[in-house]
Amino acid sequence: MAKIVKYRQERKKPLQMQEPVAAYAPLRKPVSVADYSYKKLKKVMDAAPFTQSEWADMLHLSERTLQRYAKNNTSFEGIYTDRILLLQEMIELGLETFADGQAFYNWLKKDKPVMGQVLNFHSLASDRGIQEMIDQLLRIQYGVYT
C-alpha cells in the first residue's frame, strides 16, 4: 500500500491596502436636531417678513403651539427642525437673490408657472414645495429663470 504524503500549504495573508485614509471634513457644522430652540428660530424669523401665522402654517403647528415654544424656549422636534432648516436655506437664498426682504416676500406671494405647475406661497406647506422654491431661486441666480 502506498503511503499518504501530506504537503504543507503556505497560508497567504490577505492583501491590505497601503494607502492612507482620506479625512473628509464636513462643509458646514451639522445642526443637532435636539438642540434647535425657539431662539434659533427667532433669528430666522427676523430675517424674513413672514407673520407668526404664516410661520405656523409652514411648520404645520398651531399659532398657540408656536407661542408656547416662544414662551418656554423649548427645543423643536426633529420633523420641525428639518423644515426650519429647509426654510432657512430658502430664506438665505431669497435674500441673496432679491434686493430686500419685502421684494422676496412679494415674489413668494405671486403665482409662478414653473414646468407645468404653479408655485406660490402655499407651496411652502410641503418640503417638496420649499425645495422647488429653492431650485427656482437658484435658476434666477444663474440666469436660467423659466
Residue frames as a rotation matrix with the C-alpha (Angstrom) as fourth column:
MET 1
0.563 0.827 0.000 0.00
0.827 -0.563 0.000 0.00
0.000 0.000 -1.000 0.00
ALA 2
-0.113 -0.605 0.788 1.11
0.570 -0.689 -0.448 3.48
0.814 0.398 0.423 -0.85
LYS 3
-0.387 -0.128 -0.913 1.99
0.887 -0.322 -0.331 5.88
-0.252 -0.938 0.238 1.84
ILE 4
0.622 0.646 0.443 -0.11
0.711 -0.703 0.027 9.05
0.329 0.298 -0.896 2.01
VAL 5
-0.544 -0.831 -0.118 2.05
0.832 -0.516 -0.204 12.12
0.108 -0.209 0.972 1.93
LYS 6
0.633 0.704 -0.323 0.72
0.744 -0.669 -0.001 15.32
-0.217 -0.240 -0.946 3.42
TYR 7
-0.305 -0.689 0.657 2.00
0.789 -0.570 -0.231 18.53
0.534 0.448 0.718 1.92
ARG 8
-0.145 0.184 -0.972 2.13
0.745 -0.627 -0.230 21.70
-0.652 -0.757 -0.046 3.87
GLN 9
0.155 0.251 0.955 0.49
0.834 -0.551 0.009 24.64
0.529 0.795 -0.295 2.18
GLU 10
-0.848 -0.457 -0.267 1.61
0.530 -0.744 -0.408 28.10
-0.012 -0.488 0.873 2.98
ARG 11
0.273 0.944 -0.185 -1.18
0.936 -0.305 -0.178 30.31
-0.224 -0.125 -0.966 4.14
LYS 12
-0.556 -0.431 0.711 -1.11
0.653 -0.755 0.053 33.61
0.514 0.494 0.702 2.38
LYS 13
-0.532 0.354 -0.769 -2.07
0.504 -0.598 -0.624 36.74
-0.681 -0.719 0.140 4.23
PRO 14
0.451 0.734 0.508 -4.86
0.875 -0.251 -0.414 38.72
-0.177 0.631 -0.755 2.60
LEU 15
-0.456 -0.616 0.642 -3.70
0.756 -0.649 -0.085 41.75
0.469 0.446 0.762 0.71
GLN 16
0.271 0.497 -0.824 -4.16
0.823 -0.564 -0.070 45.01
-0.500 -0.659 -0.562 2.51
MET 17
0.698 0.025 0.716 -4.34
0.481 -0.758 -0.442 48.49
0.531 0.652 -0.541 1.12
GLN 18
-0.119 -0.843 -0.524 -1.33
0.991 -0.136 -0.006 50.60
-0.066 -0.520 0.852 1.89
GLU 19
-0.288 0.078 0.954 -2.93
0.391 -0.900 0.192 53.96
0.874 0.429 0.229 1.12
PRO 20
-0.975 0.011 -0.220 -3.52
0.198 -0.397 -0.896 56.49
-0.098 -0.918 0.385 3.88
VAL 21
-0.142 0.989 -0.030 -7.12
0.981 0.137 -0.134 57.09
-0.129 -0.048 -0.990 4.83
ALA 22
-0.637 -0.005 0.771 -8.50
0.334 -0.903 0.271 60.32
0.695 0.430 0.577 3.43
ALA 23
-0.547 0.453 -0.704 -10.06
0.708 -0.198 -0.677 62.60
-0.446 -0.869 -0.213 6.00
TYR 24
-0.433 0.508 0.745 -13.09
0.536 -0.519 0.666 64.45
0.725 0.688 -0.047 4.71
ALA 25
-0.901 0.142 -0.410 -14.21
0.273 -0.549 -0.790 67.43
-0.337 -0.824 0.456 6.71
PRO 26
0.040 0.976 0.215 -17.89
0.954 0.027 -0.298 68.38
-0.297 0.217 -0.930 6.63
LEU 27
-0.337 -0.132 0.932 -18.69
0.659 -0.740 0.133 71.52
0.672 0.660 0.336 4.68
ARG 28
-0.135 0.310 0.941 -20.74
-0.543 -0.817 0.191 73.03
0.829 -0.486 0.278 7.47
LYS 29
-0.931 -0.166 0.324 -21.23
-0.363 0.359 -0.860 72.26
0.026 -0.919 -0.395 11.06
PRO 30
-0.509 0.794 -0.332 -24.16
0.353 0.544 0.761 69.85
0.785 0.270 -0.557 11.38
VAL 31
-0.364 0.500 0.786 -27.06
-0.776 -0.629 0.040 71.10
0.514 -0.595 0.617 13.43
SER 32
-0.993 0.072 -0.089 -28.08
0.111 0.799 -0.591 68.96
0.028 -0.597 -0.802 16.33
VAL 33
-0.386 0.921 0.050 -31.75
0.191 0.026 0.981 68.14
0.903 0.388 -0.186 15.95
ALA 34
0.223 0.494 -0.841 -32.30
0.899 0.229 0.373 68.05
0.377 -0.839 -0.393 19.70
ASP 35
-0.407 -0.547 -0.732 -30.66
0.804 -0.595 -0.002 71.44
-0.434 -0.589 0.682 20.10
TYR 36
-0.735 0.140 0.663 -32.84
0.419 -0.675 0.607 73.64
0.533 0.724 0.438 17.88
SER 37
-0.481 0.514 -0.710 -34.56
0.731 -0.211 -0.649 76.02
-0.483 -0.831 -0.275 20.28
TYR 38
0.578 0.791 0.201 -37.04
0.797 -0.495 -0.346 78.82
-0.174 0.360 -0.916 19.64
LYS 39
0.426 -0.489 -0.761 -34.22
-0.048 -0.853 0.520 81.40
-0.904 -0.185 -0.386 19.98
LYS 40
-0.678 -0.688 0.260 -32.58
0.180 0.188 0.966 79.96
-0.713 0.701 -0.003 16.87
LEU 41
-0.181 0.706 0.685 -35.89
0.982 0.163 0.091 80.03
-0.047 0.689 -0.723 15.02
LYS 42
0.642 0.441 -0.627 -36.39
0.497 -0.862 -0.099 83.64
-0.585 -0.248 -0.772 16.12
LYS 43
-0.261 -0.817 -0.514 -33.18
-0.109 -0.504 0.857 84.61
-0.959 0.279 0.043 14.29
VAL 44
-0.826 0.040 0.562 -34.53
0.534 0.376 0.758 83.01
-0.181 0.926 -0.332 11.12
MET 45
0.176 0.984 0.039 -37.93
0.975 -0.169 -0.147 84.63
-0.138 0.064 -0.988 11.67
ASP 46
0.366 -0.092 -0.926 -36.33
0.219 -0.959 0.181 88.06
-0.904 -0.269 -0.331 11.98
ALA 47
-0.698 -0.713 -0.067 -34.61
0.059 -0.150 0.987 87.65
-0.714 0.685 0.147 8.61
ALA 48
-0.812 0.468 0.349 -37.87
0.481 0.197 0.854 87.07
0.331 0.862 -0.385 6.72
PRO 49
-0.843 0.497 0.209 -41.01
-0.534 -0.820 -0.207 89.23
0.068 -0.286 0.956 6.75
PHE 50
-0.435 0.713 -0.550 -43.41
0.194 0.670 0.716 86.35
0.879 0.205 -0.430 7.46
THR 51
0.059 0.546 0.836 -46.11
-0.841 -0.424 0.336 86.68
0.538 -0.723 0.434 10.08
GLN 52
-0.654 -0.268 0.707 -46.35
-0.682 0.614 -0.397 84.31
-0.328 -0.742 -0.585 13.01
SER 53
0.373 0.871 0.321 -49.46
-0.493 0.479 -0.727 82.82
-0.786 0.113 0.607 11.41
GLU 54
0.696 -0.180 -0.695 -47.54
-0.659 0.224 -0.718 82.12
0.285 0.958 0.037 8.19
TRP 55
-0.451 -0.890 0.066 -44.70
-0.820 0.384 -0.425 80.52
0.353 -0.245 -0.903 10.16
ALA 56
-0.347 0.397 0.850 -47.20
-0.588 0.614 -0.527 78.32
-0.730 -0.683 0.021 11.99
ASP 57
0.740 0.655 -0.153 -48.74
-0.501 0.385 -0.775 77.23
-0.449 0.650 0.613 8.67
MET 58
0.363 -0.678 -0.639 -45.35
-0.754 0.189 -0.629 76.45
0.547 0.710 -0.443 7.12
LEU 59
-0.689 -0.684 0.238 -44.32
-0.674 0.485 -0.557 74.40
0.266 -0.544 -0.796 10.17
HIS 60
-0.134 0.763 -0.633 -47.72
-0.035 0.635 0.772 72.68
0.990 0.126 -0.058 10.47
LEU 61
-0.742 -0.049 -0.669 -48.15
0.663 0.099 -0.742 73.96
0.102 -0.994 -0.041 14.01
SER 62
0.502 0.858 0.107 -50.91
0.796 -0.507 0.332 75.99
0.339 -0.081 -0.937 15.56
GLU 63
0.148 -0.418 0.896 -50.11
-0.071 -0.908 -0.412 79.59
0.986 -0.003 -0.164 16.46
ARG 64
0.782 0.213 0.586 -50.71
-0.576 -0.112 0.809 78.75
0.238 -0.971 0.036 20.09
THR 65
0.854 -0.520 0.009 -48.15
0.493 0.815 0.305 75.93
-0.166 -0.257 0.952 19.99
LEU 66
0.155 -0.808 0.568 -45.62
0.665 -0.340 -0.666 78.26
0.731 0.481 0.484 18.39
GLN 67
0.345 0.044 0.938 -46.32
-0.459 -0.863 0.210 80.78
0.819 -0.503 -0.277 21.17
ARG 68
0.979 -0.006 0.203 -45.69
-0.174 0.491 0.853 78.06
-0.104 -0.871 0.480 23.77
TYR 69
0.484 -0.866 0.127 -42.33
0.848 0.428 -0.314 77.28
0.217 0.260 0.941 22.12
ALA 70
0.049 -0.440 0.896 -41.55
0.182 -0.878 -0.442 81.01
0.982 0.185 0.037 22.36
LYS 71
0.660 0.305 0.687 -42.61
-0.551 -0.424 0.718 81.30
0.511 -0.852 -0.112 25.99
ASN 72
0.915 -0.241 0.324 -40.66
-0.098 0.647 0.757 78.25
-0.392 -0.724 0.568 27.19
ASN 73
0.274 -0.810 -0.518 -37.82
-0.961 -0.249 -0.120 78.45
-0.032 0.531 -0.847 24.64
THR 74
0.353 -0.076 0.933 -38.07
-0.239 0.956 0.168 74.68
-0.905 -0.282 0.319 24.23
SER 75
-0.723 -0.665 -0.187 -36.36
-0.409 0.193 0.892 72.69
-0.557 0.721 -0.412 21.51
PHE 76
0.192 0.778 -0.599 -38.31
-0.970 0.060 -0.234 71.67
-0.146 0.626 0.766 18.42
GLU 77
0.452 0.030 0.892 -38.87
-0.054 0.999 -0.007 68.06
-0.890 -0.045 0.453 17.47
GLY 78
-0.459 -0.820 0.341 -36.84
0.248 0.251 0.936 66.64
-0.853 0.514 0.088 14.59
ILE 79
-0.081 0.490 0.868 -39.51
0.986 0.166 -0.001 66.94
-0.144 0.856 -0.496 11.91
TYR 80
0.895 0.417 -0.157 -39.93
0.408 -0.909 -0.088 70.65
-0.179 0.015 -0.984 12.66
THR 81
0.261 -0.891 -0.372 -36.17
-0.099 -0.408 0.908 71.21
-0.960 -0.200 -0.194 12.77
ASP 82
-0.455 -0.399 0.796 -35.78
0.686 0.413 0.599 69.71
-0.568 0.819 0.086 9.30
ARG 83
0.380 0.697 0.608 -38.50
0.915 -0.378 -0.139 72.00
0.133 0.609 -0.782 7.95
ILE 84
0.862 -0.096 -0.498 -36.98
0.120 -0.915 0.384 75.06
-0.493 -0.391 -0.778 9.67
LEU 85
-0.133 -0.991 -0.013 -33.54
0.118 -0.029 0.993 74.31
-0.984 0.130 0.120 8.20
LEU 86
-0.337 0.103 0.936 -35.03
0.922 0.235 0.306 73.96
-0.188 0.967 -0.174 4.73
LEU 87
0.733 0.653 0.190 -36.92
0.671 -0.741 -0.044 77.23
0.112 0.159 -0.981 5.14
GLN 88
0.566 -0.612 -0.552 -33.76
0.054 -0.640 0.766 78.89
-0.823 -0.464 -0.329 6.44
GLU 89
-0.465 -0.740 0.486 -31.88
0.524 0.212 0.825 77.81
-0.713 0.638 0.290 3.31
MET 90
0.025 0.573 0.819 -34.68
0.983 -0.163 0.084 79.19
0.181 0.803 -0.567 1.12
ILE 91
0.889 0.334 -0.314 -34.77
0.413 -0.880 0.232 82.50
-0.199 -0.336 -0.920 3.01
GLU 92
0.130 -0.928 -0.350 -31.00
0.128 -0.334 0.934 82.96
-0.983 -0.166 0.075 2.76
LEU 93
-0.569 -0.296 0.767 -31.12
0.749 0.199 0.632 82.30
-0.340 0.934 0.108 -0.99
GLY 94
0.355 0.823 0.443 -34.11
0.914 -0.406 0.022 84.62
0.198 0.397 -0.896 -1.39
LEU 95
0.824 -0.088 -0.560 -32.42
0.202 -0.877 0.436 87.47
-0.529 -0.472 -0.705 0.44
GLU 96
-0.293 -0.954 0.071 -29.28
0.279 -0.015 0.960 86.90
-0.914 0.301 0.271 -1.64
THR 97
-0.460 0.165 0.872 -31.31
0.881 0.211 0.424 86.97
-0.114 0.963 -0.243 -4.86
PHE 98
0.413 0.736 0.536 -33.60
0.738 -0.615 0.276 89.91
0.533 0.282 -0.798 -4.16
ALA 99
-0.185 -0.515 0.837 -32.77
0.043 -0.855 -0.516 93.44
0.982 -0.060 0.180 -3.05
ASP 100
-0.684 0.008 0.729 -34.62
-0.698 -0.295 -0.652 93.22
0.210 -0.956 0.207 0.27
GLY 101
-0.923 0.304 0.236 -36.91
0.122 0.812 -0.571 91.02
-0.366 -0.498 -0.786 2.31
GLN 102
-0.088 0.956 -0.279 -40.09
-0.269 -0.293 -0.918 92.73
-0.959 -0.006 0.283 1.10
ALA 103
-0.047 0.001 -0.999 -39.21
-0.997 -0.057 0.047 92.12
-0.057 0.998 0.004 -2.58
PHE 104
-0.909 -0.313 -0.275 -38.57
-0.318 0.948 -0.027 88.45
0.269 0.063 -0.961 -1.76
TYR 105
-0.677 0.721 0.149 -41.88
0.121 0.309 -0.943 88.24
-0.726 -0.621 -0.296 0.13
ASN 106
0.101 0.715 -0.692 -43.76
-0.694 -0.448 -0.564 89.79
-0.713 0.537 0.451 -2.81
TRP 107
-0.410 -0.337 -0.847 -42.13
-0.866 0.436 0.246 87.29
0.287 0.835 -0.471 -5.18
LEU 108
-0.997 0.030 0.069 -43.22
0.000 0.915 -0.404 84.40
-0.075 -0.403 -0.912 -2.95
LYS 109
-0.386 0.920 -0.069 -46.81
-0.072 -0.105 -0.992 85.65
-0.920 -0.378 0.107 -2.90
LYS 110
-0.011 0.359 -0.933 -47.11
-0.947 -0.303 -0.105 85.77
-0.320 0.883 0.343 -6.72
ASP 111
0.707 0.269 0.654 -48.14
-0.033 0.936 -0.349 82.72
-0.706 0.226 0.671 -8.73
LYS 112
-0.139 -0.826 -0.546 -45.23
-0.866 -0.166 0.471 81.39
-0.480 0.538 -0.693 -10.78
PRO 113
0.912 0.410 -0.026 -45.90
-0.367 0.784 -0.500 78.85
-0.185 0.465 0.866 -13.54
VAL 114
-0.124 -0.992 0.026 -42.91
-0.954 0.127 0.272 76.51
-0.273 0.009 -0.962 -13.42
MET 115
-0.878 -0.359 -0.317 -42.69
-0.458 0.824 0.335 73.39
0.141 0.439 -0.887 -15.55
GLY 116
-0.480 0.773 -0.414 -46.40
0.041 0.492 0.870 72.72
0.876 0.401 -0.268 -15.71
GLN 117
0.084 0.525 -0.847 -47.24
0.948 0.221 0.231 73.62
0.309 -0.822 -0.479 -12.13
VAL 118
0.409 0.128 0.904 -47.87
0.002 -0.990 0.140 76.78
0.913 -0.056 -0.405 -10.17
LEU 119
-0.316 -0.557 -0.768 -45.56
0.868 0.156 -0.471 77.76
0.382 -0.816 0.434 -7.33
ASN 120
0.178 0.326 0.928 -46.77
-0.135 -0.926 0.352 80.28
0.975 -0.188 -0.121 -4.77
PHE 121
-0.361 -0.349 0.865 -46.71
-0.837 -0.287 -0.466 80.92
0.411 -0.892 -0.188 -1.06
HIS 122
0.577 0.666 0.473 -48.94
-0.798 0.584 0.150 77.89
-0.176 -0.464 0.868 -0.43
SER 123
0.616 -0.436 -0.657 -46.20
-0.163 0.745 -0.647 75.69
0.771 0.506 0.387 -1.90
LEU 124
-0.362 -0.828 0.428 -44.20
-0.590 -0.152 -0.793 76.31
0.721 -0.540 -0.434 1.29
ALA 125
0.383 0.599 0.703 -46.52
-0.922 0.289 0.256 73.95
-0.050 -0.747 0.663 3.17
SER 126
0.984 -0.081 0.161 -44.54
0.086 0.996 -0.023 70.94
-0.158 0.036 0.987 1.92
ASP 127
0.209 -0.978 0.015 -40.85
0.061 0.028 0.998 70.03
-0.976 -0.207 0.065 1.82
ARG 128
-0.140 -0.213 0.967 -41.11
0.920 0.334 0.206 69.45
-0.367 0.918 0.149 -1.92
GLY 129
0.738 0.491 0.463 -42.62
0.626 -0.754 -0.199 72.90
0.251 0.436 -0.864 -2.45
ILE 130
0.797 -0.530 -0.291 -39.84
-0.183 -0.670 0.719 74.53
-0.576 -0.520 -0.631 -0.42
GLN 131
-0.116 -0.879 0.463 -37.22
0.360 0.397 0.844 72.62
-0.926 0.264 0.270 -2.41
GLU 132
0.141 0.227 0.964 -38.84
0.990 -0.026 -0.138 73.71
-0.006 0.973 -0.229 -5.68
MET 133
0.987 0.163 0.010 -38.70
0.161 -0.984 0.078 77.34
0.022 -0.076 -0.997 -4.49
ILE 134
0.377 -0.923 -0.074 -35.01
-0.127 -0.131 0.983 76.86
-0.917 -0.362 -0.166 -3.69
ASP 135
-0.186 -0.411 0.893 -34.46
0.786 0.482 0.386 75.41
-0.589 0.774 0.234 -7.16
GLN 136
0.586 0.496 0.641 -36.29
0.784 -0.547 -0.293 78.34
0.205 0.674 -0.710 -8.72
LEU 137
0.913 -0.310 -0.264 -34.19
-0.141 -0.850 0.507 80.85
-0.382 -0.426 -0.820 -6.75
LEU 138
-0.010 -0.959 0.283 -31.02
0.159 0.278 0.947 79.10
-0.987 0.055 0.149 -7.95
ARG 139
0.054 0.105 0.993 -32.29
0.984 0.161 -0.071 79.30
-0.168 0.981 -0.094 -11.54
ILE 140
0.943 0.300 0.141 -32.80
0.316 -0.942 -0.109 83.04
0.100 0.148 -0.984 -11.10
GLN 141
0.587 -0.784 -0.199 -29.27
-0.230 -0.398 0.888 83.42
-0.776 -0.476 -0.414 -9.73
TYR 142
-0.336 -0.756 0.561 -27.81
0.346 0.455 0.820 81.51
-0.876 0.470 0.109 -12.67
GLY 143
-0.502 0.154 -0.851 -29.96
-0.621 -0.749 0.230 83.36
-0.602 0.644 0.472 -15.19
VAL 144
-0.935 0.230 -0.269 -31.97
-0.052 0.663 0.747 80.38
0.350 0.712 -0.608 -16.41
TYR 145
-0.671 0.738 0.074 -35.29
-0.288 -0.167 -0.943 81.54
-0.683 -0.654 0.325 -15.00
THR 146
-0.885 0.407 0.225 -38.26
0.428 0.526 0.735 79.73
0.180 0.747 -0.640 -16.56
